[in-house]
Amino acid sequence: MIQRIIKFLAIFALLFVVVTIHLGIAYMLPFPWNSLNILFVFSILFLVFRGSGLVIWITCVMHFFVELYSAQPFGIAMVSSTFSLLFTYWLYQYIFTNRSWYIVIILSISSLFFYRVMSTILLWLFSIFINDIELPLSSLMIQYGWEMFCTTVVASMLYIIPYMMKPREQRPKKALFL
């Protein structure tokens, strides 16, 4: 029982650190890298390394904390990210079943694409029914493209690092990323 509590507190502390890094550091980076989505990097790598459905709950909790500091209406990012990672988990379980770096790239792009499409649709619905919000789609698409690029590059590089750190003798004959 105590081990479960310690494990839960360790996971909660890790989530707090990831959210703090996302909110505090990601926006202070130079231009293209300030659109890096650290939460999705963490979620994709957790999904690929652990292969657990726990990633959906972790994403929901992380985006709940982000929602507390967000300027958009409450719930849009949390709902979009949770359904996006649910879809990504399904893709990982039933379609992209191997653990290679190009699967990390495909999962990163597909999860961010689904997340941004869903959040844009929810913002658009919110602007129609509740409040009048200006949605400049051309600048949003450029921002989403940079976010997909930066997040995918960082996730794929962080996936390759553990493989490259192993001595040559301990590396599998068929590499993880080939």
C-alpha angles and dihedrals in degrees: 000000000000090000090056091050091049091048091049092049091048091052091046091050091049090051090049091052092048092049091047091051090048094049098036108034109023095067093050094061121103121274111291094029095052088076091061111129104214092180091061092044089055093044095049093047091047089051094049097043097041103024089208131142087226086090089077093058092042090053091049092052094045093050091046088061090046090051089060089065099033126114094213123083114290116268102021097101094039095051093042095048095044093052091042092055090044088056091044091050089052090050091049094048100044110019112022100039103158126084106235133133094250089056087055088053093048093046092048094050095043095047094048092044092052091043093052095043091051095045092048091050091049091048090049091050090047091051092051100046107026115016138007106248124172111231111191098198097189094058091040091055091051091049091047091050092053090046092053092047097048095042093048093049093049094044093049092046092049089049093054096047097076090051094049093048093061118093114257092251093056096049114105117254090238104049122227092237103043 
